[in-house]
Amino acid sequence: MSEGPGLGDWIRLGIIASVFWAAASAYYLTGANRQAYWQSHSKDCLALQKDPPPDFNLWACGAYNRSQWQEAGNRAWDGVALRALGPIPLAWLLAYAWVRLARRVRARFGHAPKR
């Protein structure tokens, strides 16, 4: 890389990792939330299929499950943003502290930074 005001390679790698983390964790957490919500709300319908009452309508049960799946998709974003984006600033602070510590150790023991 060229020397100058541009971003360093490690910062660029950190930005790419942050974007990847945000996208992948949001996708994973949304799917996990949707699955858990749907499973908890479809138990009633599944229980009715095992021992159906005389007026049980299988199509209505399926429609109920589909509506719950849609509702779960809408509710899935409730806590995803905080859980997906929260670790990113913490990771940047940790990396910054680590770099500062490494620079202090090098300065203390007289090692010049390698470029």
C-alpha angles and dihedrals in degrees: 000000000000121000115245144076095324126107118280121242093253093051090048090050090049092052092050091048091049093052091046091048092050094049098041096044093046090051093047096044093047091053093045092049092048093049094048093046093048093047092051092049099042096059092090092054093046091049090053091054091059095051106015121192117231093262095047114140114200092195092054089051090053091048089050091052092049091050090050090050090053091047090049090053091052093047094043093085093059097101102006097096095057095043094044099043100031098080093052098074089042091054091048091050091049092049091048092050091048092051091048091050092049091050092049092050091049092048092046095052096039100249113148114224113256118235 
